[in-house]
């Protein structure tokens, strides 16, 4: 199914998932009219992708239609007026790799440590077909300081010399933290999007915050195993986890601790005799 930017069938606009875009042509012309004001391909892509998200995307937390944030809001592009969730949009025409480039490092760290931390929309598009290939949301509870990579300051020859940007390390985010609306041009059912959103909300609990990086890395290891796995298999990730957390000398104890947290939160089941199931 072709998901044309600014000219596609609506994914969802209401709670019953049946409402469609009322005037598809107006939305298409609106997006293109603004895009035509720019010469840069990247700026045109930004306008078209933002127009598509504004017209088509619903909030995964409450199914309400999202709104575009006022211009020049740091680390915020969209928000939900119903539940208050905020979103930053990142768009690429190439495949989403191990990391994505973001804005100022200091601003990002400040927002991650604040109450108004945003969620992230990731959109991959085809510039040739002018269509959406993949569209994901990374819930803000999967974001941690450890997955933000500080870039080198811009050199003295640069217009903004000394400015320090950052990268988001997607490789540190579990697959369960990349919730798809559209995957390989296929629209996923809203009920599936909502279920995937809700099953990891426990990461927002205060008692999970101090150990969030450990929990996320443990979840990533679990996803590399079969649905049913053993404690012994988890111990095989000890060197990998030690490299990610060099300040901890009791890695196997931390693995057991995180498995217990995930078990208590219903993310995995303990079957007995050192065996778990996700």
KAJOPE-V445108 format. One record per residue. N is the residue number from 1. SS is DSSP state (h for helix, s for strand, l for the rest). PSI is psi in degrees with one decimal (999 if undefined). OMEGA is omega in whole degrees, 0 to 359 (none if undefined). Layout:
# KAJOPE-V445108
n=N ss=SS psi=PSI omega=OMEGA
n=N ss=SS psi=PSI omega=OMEGA
This chain:
# KAJOPE-V445108
n=1 ss=l psi=124.6 omega=180
n=2 ss=l psi=126.0 omega=178
n=3 ss=l psi=87.4 omega=185
n=4 ss=s psi=134.4 omega=179
n=5 ss=l psi=118.7 omega=176
n=6 ss=l psi=1.7 omega=181
n=7 ss=l psi=35.3 omega=183
n=8 ss=l psi=167.7 omega=173
n=9 ss=l psi=139.9 omega=182
n=10 ss=l psi=138.1 omega=174
n=11 ss=l psi=-61.7 omega=180
n=12 ss=l psi=136.7 omega=174
n=13 ss=l psi=-4.0 omega=181
n=14 ss=l psi=171.2 omega=184
n=15 ss=l psi=-27.2 omega=181
n=16 ss=l psi=1.8 omega=174
n=17 ss=l psi=25.2 omega=181
n=18 ss=l psi=-16.1 omega=183
n=19 ss=l psi=139.6 omega=179
n=20 ss=l psi=166.2 omega=177
n=21 ss=l psi=130.9 omega=186
n=22 ss=l psi=-30.3 omega=181
n=23 ss=l psi=84.4 omega=185
n=24 ss=h psi=-37.9 omega=183
n=25 ss=h psi=-41.2 omega=181
n=26 ss=h psi=-42.8 omega=180
n=27 ss=h psi=-41.7 omega=180
n=28 ss=h psi=-48.6 omega=182
n=29 ss=h psi=-33.4 omega=179
n=30 ss=h psi=-47.1 omega=180
n=31 ss=h psi=-44.2 omega=182
n=32 ss=h psi=-34.4 omega=181
n=33 ss=h psi=-38.9 omega=177
n=34 ss=h psi=-39.4 omega=181
n=35 ss=h psi=-35.1 omega=182
n=36 ss=l psi=-11.7 omega=177
n=37 ss=l psi=-10.6 omega=183
n=38 ss=l psi=147.2 omega=176
n=39 ss=l psi=-31.7 omega=182
n=40 ss=l psi=128.5 omega=177
n=41 ss=h psi=-37.5 omega=181
n=42 ss=h psi=-37.4 omega=178
n=43 ss=h psi=-39.2 omega=177
n=44 ss=h psi=-41.7 omega=179
n=45 ss=h psi=-39.1 omega=179
n=46 ss=h psi=-45.1 omega=181
n=47 ss=h psi=-43.9 omega=182
n=48 ss=h psi=-41.5 omega=180
n=49 ss=h psi=-39.4 omega=177
n=50 ss=h psi=-38.4 omega=178
n=51 ss=h psi=-40.9 omega=179
n=52 ss=h psi=-46.7 omega=180
n=53 ss=h psi=-44.6 omega=181
n=54 ss=h psi=-36.8 omega=184
n=55 ss=h psi=-31.9 omega=193
n=56 ss=h psi=-23.2 omega=195
n=57 ss=l psi=139.4 omega=177
n=58 ss=s psi=159.2 omega=178
n=59 ss=l psi=126.0 omega=181
n=60 ss=l psi=-16.2 omega=182
n=61 ss=l psi=-29.8 omega=185
n=62 ss=l psi=-1.7 omega=179
n=63 ss=l psi=6.9 omega=178
n=64 ss=l psi=148.7 omega=177
n=65 ss=s psi=134.8 omega=182
n=66 ss=l psi=159.4 omega=180
n=67 ss=s psi=155.8 omega=177
n=68 ss=s psi=136.9 omega=180
n=69 ss=l psi=157.9 omega=176
n=70 ss=l psi=153.3 omega=180
n=71 ss=l psi=152.3 omega=175
n=72 ss=l psi=26.5 omega=172
n=73 ss=l psi=118.5 omega=182
n=74 ss=l psi=129.9 omega=177
n=75 ss=l psi=35.7 omega=177
n=76 ss=l psi=121.7 omega=179
n=77 ss=l psi=-34.5 omega=182
n=78 ss=s psi=160.3 omega=177
n=79 ss=s psi=160.1 omega=177
n=80 ss=l psi=119.5 omega=182
n=81 ss=l psi=-12.0 omega=181
n=82 ss=l psi=-49.7 omega=184
n=83 ss=l psi=-10.4 omega=176
n=84 ss=l psi=1.1 omega=178
n=85 ss=l psi=139.7 omega=178
n=86 ss=s psi=156.2 omega=185
n=87 ss=s psi=139.9 omega=170
n=88 ss=s psi=137.0 omega=182
n=89 ss=s psi=131.0 omega=173
n=90 ss=s psi=122.8 omega=183
n=91 ss=s psi=142.6 omega=178
n=92 ss=s psi=146.6 omega=174
n=93 ss=l psi=-14.6 omega=176
n=94 ss=l psi=170.2 omega=180
n=95 ss=l psi=145.2 omega=177
n=96 ss=l psi=117.2 omega=185
n=97 ss=l psi=-148.9 omega=183
n=98 ss=l psi=-18.9 omega=180
n=99 ss=s psi=156.3 omega=175
n=100 ss=s psi=143.7 omega=182
n=101 ss=s psi=135.3 omega=177
n=102 ss=s psi=-164.4 omega=186
n=103 ss=s psi=-141.8 omega=185
n=104 ss=s psi=133.5 omega=182
n=105 ss=h psi=-48.2 omega=183
n=106 ss=h psi=-40.7 omega=179
n=107 ss=h psi=-42.6 omega=179
n=108 ss=h psi=-47.5 omega=181
n=109 ss=h psi=-40.5 omega=179
n=110 ss=h psi=-43.2 omega=181
n=111 ss=h psi=-35.9 omega=179
n=112 ss=h psi=-27.6 omega=182
n=113 ss=l psi=7.4 omega=181
n=114 ss=l psi=169.8 omega=181
n=115 ss=l psi=-23.0 omega=182
n=116 ss=l psi=33.1 omega=176
n=117 ss=l psi=134.8 omega=183
n=118 ss=l psi=160.2 omega=165
n=119 ss=s psi=169.6 omega=182
n=120 ss=s psi=128.7 omega=169
n=121 ss=s psi=131.8 omega=175
n=122 ss=s psi=122.9 omega=183
n=123 ss=s psi=125.7 omega=174
n=124 ss=s psi=130.1 omega=185
n=125 ss=s psi=162.6 omega=174
n=126 ss=s psi=116.8 omega=180
n=127 ss=l psi=-29.3 omega=181
n=128 ss=l psi=-46.8 omega=182
n=129 ss=l psi=-6.7 omega=182
n=130 ss=l psi=46.4 omega=185
n=131 ss=s psi=161.0 omega=179
n=132 ss=s psi=130.9 omega=178
n=133 ss=s psi=-50.9 omega=180
n=134 ss=s psi=144.7 omega=174
n=135 ss=s psi=120.0 omega=183
n=136 ss=s psi=161.5 omega=168
n=137 ss=s psi=133.3 omega=171
n=138 ss=s psi=110.0 omega=179
n=139 ss=l psi=146.9 omega=184
n=140 ss=h psi=-22.2 omega=179
n=141 ss=h psi=-4.1 omega=173
n=142 ss=h psi=-3.7 omega=181
n=143 ss=l psi=131.7 omega=179
n=144 ss=l psi=157.0 omega=181
n=145 ss=h psi=-34.6 omega=183
n=146 ss=h psi=-21.4 omega=182
n=147 ss=h psi=6.6 omega=176
n=148 ss=s psi=119.1 omega=182
n=149 ss=s psi=125.5 omega=179
n=150 ss=s psi=125.8 omega=179
n=151 ss=l psi=164.5 omega=178
n=152 ss=l psi=146.7 omega=178
n=153 ss=l psi=148.7 omega=176
n=154 ss=l psi=142.4 omega=183
n=155 ss=l psi=167.4 omega=182
n=156 ss=l psi=-22.2 omega=180
n=157 ss=l psi=-13.8 omega=182
n=158 ss=l psi=152.9 omega=180
n=159 ss=l psi=-38.5 omega=178
n=160 ss=l psi=51.9 omega=185
n=161 ss=l psi=140.7 omega=182
n=162 ss=l psi=-14.5 omega=180
n=163 ss=l psi=138.9 omega=183
n=164 ss=l psi=117.8 omega=178
n=165 ss=s psi=-171.2 omega=181
n=166 ss=s psi=164.1 omega=173
n=167 ss=s psi=146.2 omega=172
n=168 ss=s psi=121.1 omega=183
n=169 ss=s psi=92.7 omega=180
n=170 ss=h psi=-27.1 omega=181
n=171 ss=h psi=-19.7 omega=179
n=172 ss=h psi=-2.3 omega=182
n=173 ss=l psi=124.3 omega=179
n=174 ss=l psi=157.2 omega=177
n=175 ss=h psi=-31.2 omega=179
n=176 ss=h psi=-13.0 omega=177
n=177 ss=h psi=8.7 omega=176
n=178 ss=l psi=86.1 omega=188
n=179 ss=s psi=118.4 omega=186
n=180 ss=s psi=134.3 omega=164
n=181 ss=s psi=-44.4 omega=181
n=182 ss=s psi=127.2 omega=181
n=183 ss=s psi=117.6 omega=183
n=184 ss=l psi=45.4 omega=177
n=185 ss=l psi=4.2 omega=179
n=186 ss=s psi=130.4 omega=180
n=187 ss=s psi=129.0 omega=177
n=188 ss=l psi=148.2 omega=180
n=189 ss=l psi=137.7 omega=178
n=190 ss=h psi=-33.7 omega=179
n=191 ss=h psi=-35.9 omega=178
n=192 ss=h psi=-40.8 omega=177
n=193 ss=h psi=-46.3 omega=182
n=194 ss=h psi=-43.4 omega=180
n=195 ss=h psi=-42.6 omega=179
n=196 ss=h psi=-33.4 omega=177
n=197 ss=h psi=-46.0 omega=188
n=198 ss=h psi=-29.0 omega=188
n=199 ss=l psi=-10.6 omega=177
n=200 ss=l psi=13.9 omega=180
n=201 ss=h psi=-17.2 omega=178
n=202 ss=h psi=-21.0 omega=179
n=203 ss=h psi=-13.9 omega=178
n=204 ss=h psi=-11.6 omega=181
n=205 ss=l psi=144.4 omega=184
n=206 ss=h psi=-36.8 omega=183
n=207 ss=h psi=-10.9 omega=177
n=208 ss=h psi=-21.3 omega=186
n=209 ss=h psi=-45.2 omega=183
n=210 ss=l psi=-25.4 omega=183
n=211 ss=l psi=21.5 omega=186
n=212 ss=h psi=-44.0 omega=181
n=213 ss=h psi=-41.6 omega=178
n=214 ss=h psi=-42.2 omega=179
n=215 ss=h psi=-46.0 omega=181
n=216 ss=h psi=-43.1 omega=180
n=217 ss=h psi=-35.3 omega=176
n=218 ss=h psi=-40.4 omega=177
n=219 ss=h psi=-39.8 omega=178
n=220 ss=h psi=-39.7 omega=178
n=221 ss=h psi=-42.8 omega=179
n=222 ss=h psi=-39.4 omega=182
n=223 ss=h psi=-17.0 omega=179
n=224 ss=l psi=-4.5 omega=180
n=225 ss=l psi=172.0 omega=175
n=226 ss=l psi=168.1 omega=181
n=227 ss=l psi=-38.7 omega=175
n=228 ss=s psi=126.8 omega=186
n=229 ss=s psi=169.6 omega=184
n=230 ss=s psi=162.3 omega=176
n=231 ss=h psi=-36.9 omega=179
n=232 ss=h psi=-41.4 omega=178
n=233 ss=h psi=-37.7 omega=179
n=234 ss=h psi=-35.2 omega=178
n=235 ss=h psi=-22.6 omega=179
n=236 ss=l psi=-14.2 omega=177
n=237 ss=l psi=7.5 omega=186
n=238 ss=h psi=-46.4 omega=180
n=239 ss=h psi=-40.6 omega=179
n=240 ss=h psi=-46.0 omega=181
n=241 ss=h psi=-33.1 omega=177
n=242 ss=h psi=-37.2 omega=178
n=243 ss=h psi=-33.6 omega=179
n=244 ss=h psi=-27.0 omega=183
n=245 ss=l psi=69.5 omega=186
n=246 ss=l psi=-16.8 omega=181
n=247 ss=l psi=-2.5 omega=182
n=248 ss=l psi=124.6 omega=182
n=249 ss=l psi=6.3 omega=180
n=250 ss=l psi=62.6 omega=188
n=251 ss=h psi=-44.1 omega=181
n=252 ss=h psi=-36.5 omega=176
n=253 ss=h psi=-39.6 omega=178
n=254 ss=h psi=-36.7 omega=178
n=255 ss=h psi=-47.6 omega=180
n=256 ss=h psi=-39.6 omega=180
n=257 ss=h psi=-45.0 omega=181
n=258 ss=h psi=-34.0 omega=176
n=259 ss=h psi=-37.3 omega=178
n=260 ss=h psi=-40.8 omega=177
n=261 ss=h psi=-47.3 omega=181
n=262 ss=h psi=-33.1 omega=176
n=263 ss=h psi=-46.8 omega=182
n=264 ss=h psi=-26.6 omega=180
n=265 ss=l psi=0.3 omega=178
n=266 ss=l psi=9.3 omega=180
n=267 ss=l psi=-34.5 omega=175
n=268 ss=l psi=164.8 omega=177
n=269 ss=s psi=140.0 omega=174
n=270 ss=s psi=121.6 omega=185
n=271 ss=s psi=-6.3 omega=182
n=272 ss=s psi=159.3 omega=177
n=273 ss=l psi=40.6 omega=177
n=274 ss=l psi=20.3 omega=182
n=275 ss=s psi=140.4 omega=181
n=276 ss=s psi=164.8 omega=177
n=277 ss=s psi=137.5 omega=178
n=278 ss=l psi=999 omega=none
